[in-house]
Amino acid sequence: MVFPEMLKPGDTIGLAAPAFPVSREKRDAGASLLESMGYKVAMGDCLKNLYNFHEYLAGGAKERAEDLNRLFGDPEVKAIFCARGGYGSAHILKYLDYETIRANPKIFVGYSDITNLHVVFNQICGLVTFHGPMLATEMVPEFDAYSRESLFAAMGMKPGEKLEFHNPDSKPGIRMLRPGSAVGQLTGGNLSLVIGGLGTFYQLDTRGKILFLEDVEESIPRLDMYFTHLENAGLMDGVAGIVLGEFYKCSNERYDASYDLETFLHDRFAGYKVPVMYHVASDHSNPMGTLPMGAICRIDGERERLEFYREA
């Protein structure tokens, strides 16, 4: 796996909208924030021209893909930050220029619907990417200190360096659902997006890897259905370990509100033989930590720690 070069003051950050559109106000505020931090900004056309295809896509599939192709191919652009998630990144996978992306590894940041892009950039291009904050959802109106520091710590890992992931003080600490330790490449992302890729050319490869999963505003029965689908599809058979985010605003209120999420997760993973870690603060709630997808990950169950390594 290839780690991209670190950002330096004065570098150019490309902004892209591979899924949902954003408002002019949030786009401009995000660009101004990055410029105030000492970076130049280059926008993909869908963001620059504020395309709005049927009010839920930031342009046609080919146009959104071409924005990423151009930004990866532009030698002046050192990083690409996604404006937001939502829906639509699955449309563009067949239009991406994977040879150009593989030949021009650079920082790529986003989450949620951007899970599709993490998967293909990791698996097809061999590129480490970053499950982290986005322009219109975490960076504006306020880019909190924890989210910013976590993002730059992950992006700035040096060869041979180890990075320990810490939750912010405002959130629960990392805990183990199932004991044990494991090492493997980190893969995964948003649970419903992982499910959406099953049976396609872009299906997630979990064999021997640490599987990270998170989601938002799903009922407990639907989460149960998703986990069962992963099991029935064989994706849980060869995992080295599992890391779970917060599953923000997921509950069982429609059926039995007394059956809370934490109890469900304990019940759901009780029979697993691999270590299962949860409360990892890289999800749809703020503050948000950043995870280097495709990097070597270590679950230390005894100390309840999550660590990442950049190979020398």
SEVEXMI-792064 format. One line per field, with one value per residue (C-alpha): residue number from 1; x, y, z. Coordinates in steps of 0.05 Angstrom, whole numbers, plus 5000, padded with zeros to 4 digits. Example, Ala and Ser with C-alpha at 12.3 -4.5 7.8 and 13.67 -1.06 7.14 Angstrom:
% residues 2
resi c(1,2);
x c(5246,5273);
y c(4910,4979);
z c(5156,5143);
This chain:
% residues 312
resi c(1,2,3,4,5,6,7,8,9,10,11,12,13,14,15,16,17,18,19,20,21,22,23,24,25,26,27,28,29,30,31,32,33,34,35,36,37,38,39,40,41,42,43,44,45,46,47,48,49,50,51,52,53,54,55,56,57,58,59,60,61,62,63,64,65,66,67,68,69,70,71,72,73,74,75,76,77,78,79,80,81,82,83,84,85,86,87,88,89,90,91,92,93,94,95,96,97,98,99,100,101,102,103,104,105,106,107,108,109,110,111,112,113,114,115,116,117,118,119,120,121,122,123,124,125,126,127,128,129,130,131,132,133,134,135,136,137,138,139,140,141,142,143,144,145,146,147,148,149,150,151,152,153,154,155,156,157,158,159,160,161,162,163,164,165,166,167,168,169,170,171,172,173,174,175,176,177,178,179,180,181,182,183,184,185,186,187,188,189,190,191,192,193,194,195,196,197,198,199,200,201,202,203,204,205,206,207,208,209,210,211,212,213,214,215,216,217,218,219,220,221,222,223,224,225,226,227,228,229,230,231,232,233,234,235,236,237,238,239,240,241,242,243,244,245,246,247,248,249,250,251,252,253,254,255,256,257,258,259,260,261,262,263,264,265,266,267,268,269,270,271,272,273,274,275,276,277,278,279,280,281,282,283,284,285,286,287,288,289,290,291,292,293,294,295,296,297,298,299,300,301,302,303,304,305,306,307,308,309,310,311,312);
x c(5000,5025,5020,5013,5062,5049,5018,5064,5046,5029,5007,4943,4883,4832,4758,4710,4636,4631,4561,4512,4518,4533,4511,4552,4558,4588,4633,4661,4668,4706,4753,4766,4782,4834,4865,4868,4907,4960,4937,4916,4850,4830,4758,4728,4679,4618,4635,4661,4598,4551,4518,4455,4427,4355,4374,4409,4471,4529,4526,4524,4564,4616,4625,4635,4684,4722,4731,4768,4808,4831,4848,4889,4924,4941,5013,4998,4944,4972,4907,4834,4781,4709,4655,4604,4574,4500,4490,4517,4590,4571,4552,4622,4663,4661,4684,4745,4814,4847,4913,4920,4899,4948,5004,4990,4979,4956,4917,4843,4794,4720,4671,4599,4580,4654,4664,4656,4717,4759,4746,4767,4826,4851,4837,4848,4900,4937,4930,4921,4863,4833,4764,4757,4721,4690,4684,4609,4595,4655,4699,4644,4616,4670,4728,4738,4808,4803,4778,4831,4888,4867,4863,4932,4963,4938,4957,5025,5049,5122,5154,5163,5118,5064,5001,4955,4882,4849,4776,4760,4747,4674,4660,4662,4729,4746,4722,4724,4662,4704,4774,4838,4888,4897,4938,4917,4902,4843,4784,4710,4672,4597,4559,4502,4553,4592,4526,4512,4577,4563,4559,4592,4662,4675,4658,4699,4755,4758,4804,4857,4838,4812,4740,4716,4641,4597,4528,4477,4402,4388,4342,4371,4333,4363,4433,4420,4399,4463,4508,4471,4479,4555,4557,4515,4559,4621,4654,4659,4692,4764,4769,4826,4786,4729,4728,4661,4643,4587,4527,4503,4428,4415,4363,4304,4253,4203,4200,4229,4266,4292,4336,4393,4448,4504,4465,4449,4522,4543,4489,4505,4579,4578,4594,4652,4722,4760,4770,4715,4728,4676,4664,4717,4701,4706,4634,4575,4581,4626,4682,4708,4774,4810,4828,4880,4843,4890,4943,4967,4922,4931,4876,4907,4850,4888,4901,4839,4880,4878,4943,4965,5032,5064,5114,5185);
y c(5000,5070,5126,5193,5250,5295,5364,5424,5498,5528,5462,5459,5420,5398,5400,5351,5334,5260,5251,5304,5378,5433,5505,5563,5588,5523,5515,5585,5580,5515,5542,5604,5561,5521,5584,5615,5552,5567,5524,5539,5511,5480,5460,5406,5433,5404,5443,5505,5512,5485,5434,5406,5346,5334,5368,5307,5297,5345,5331,5273,5210,5223,5295,5277,5222,5268,5318,5265,5242,5313,5328,5263,5278,5350,5352,5416,5383,5347,5327,5318,5334,5313,5366,5317,5247,5233,5188,5179,5157,5087,5118,5142,5079,5054,5122,5131,5129,5079,5080,5156,5150,5094,5132,5196,5176,5234,5247,5232,5248,5234,5185,5160,5153,5163,5092,5068,5109,5086,5014,5022,5067,5017,4953,4974,5029,5005,5075,5091,5139,5176,5164,5234,5301,5334,5406,5418,5372,5379,5436,5489,5525,5504,5456,5434,5424,5349,5335,5379,5350,5278,5291,5322,5269,5214,5250,5267,5198,5189,5124,5075,5116,5088,5129,5114,5134,5170,5189,5261,5274,5291,5219,5151,5116,5059,4992,4918,4878,4815,4807,4796,4829,4829,4861,4873,4925,4970,4966,4982,5045,5059,4993,5006,5025,4961,4923,4960,4935,4861,4820,4874,4881,4931,4885,4894,4844,4830,4769,4777,4849,4893,4911,4980,4994,5053,5079,5132,5137,5063,5020,4962,4911,4942,4939,4867,4853,4886,4845,4782,4798,4806,4739,4703,4733,4705,4772,4758,4690,4712,4778,4787,4834,4884,4958,4993,5066,5098,5081,5152,5160,5085,5059,5011,5064,5040,4971,4968,5030,4993,4950,4999,4999,4978,4917,4898,4901,4859,4808,4810,4797,4751,4689,4719,4690,4751,4815,4867,4939,4994,5067,5088,5161,5163,5167,5214,5251,5309,5312,5262,5225,5204,5132,5115,5064,5011,5023,4969,4970,4937,4923,4919,4888,4884,4959,4977,5015,5023,5036,5048,5038,5068,5020,5046);
z c(5000,4982,5032,4997,5007,5067,5058,5064,5073,5007,4975,4934,4961,4910,4929,4898,4903,4883,4911,4939,4920,4970,4977,4952,5025,5051,4990,4998,5073,5067,5013,5056,5116,5078,5049,5119,5140,5087,5029,4958,4933,4866,4855,4811,4760,4794,4856,4821,4779,4833,4789,4820,4784,4807,4873,4902,4858,4845,4770,4722,4737,4683,4704,4777,4758,4711,4768,4808,4747,4734,4807,4813,4747,4765,4791,4830,4872,4932,4968,4951,5004,4991,5001,5030,5024,5017,4956,4886,4889,4865,4798,4783,4797,4725,4699,4743,4711,4758,4720,4730,4803,4816,4783,4823,4895,4937,5001,4993,5050,5062,5093,5091,5017,5001,5028,4956,4936,4995,4974,4902,4916,4968,4929,4857,4864,4927,4957,5031,5040,5099,5131,5158,5160,5099,5077,5086,5145,5193,5169,5167,5204,5254,5246,5318,5346,5356,5285,5255,5297,5283,5208,5204,5249,5203,5139,5168,5188,5170,5145,5202,5248,5294,5307,5366,5355,5414,5422,5442,5515,5499,5476,5511,5511,5465,5492,5473,5457,5447,5476,5438,5393,5318,5262,5190,5137,5156,5108,5108,5124,5124,5136,5087,5033,5045,5037,4972,4942,4954,4891,4848,4819,4874,4932,4995,5007,5082,5083,5137,5148,5205,5185,5206,5205,5224,5205,5220,5233,5223,5267,5306,5263,5200,5230,5248,5176,5150,5197,5178,5104,5114,5150,5097,5042,5076,5091,5165,5156,5147,5183,5232,5276,5276,5295,5305,5305,5344,5299,5311,5322,5312,5360,5371,5388,5337,5369,5440,5463,5525,5479,5468,5417,5463,5488,5416,5396,5456,5437,5363,5370,5431,5389,5350,5360,5334,5375,5367,5387,5391,5408,5357,5343,5268,5245,5232,5299,5318,5337,5285,5285,5221,5203,5150,5107,5078,5130,5177,5238,5307,5356,5425,5465,5531,5532,5491,5441,5366,5330,5258,5224,5163,5136,5127);
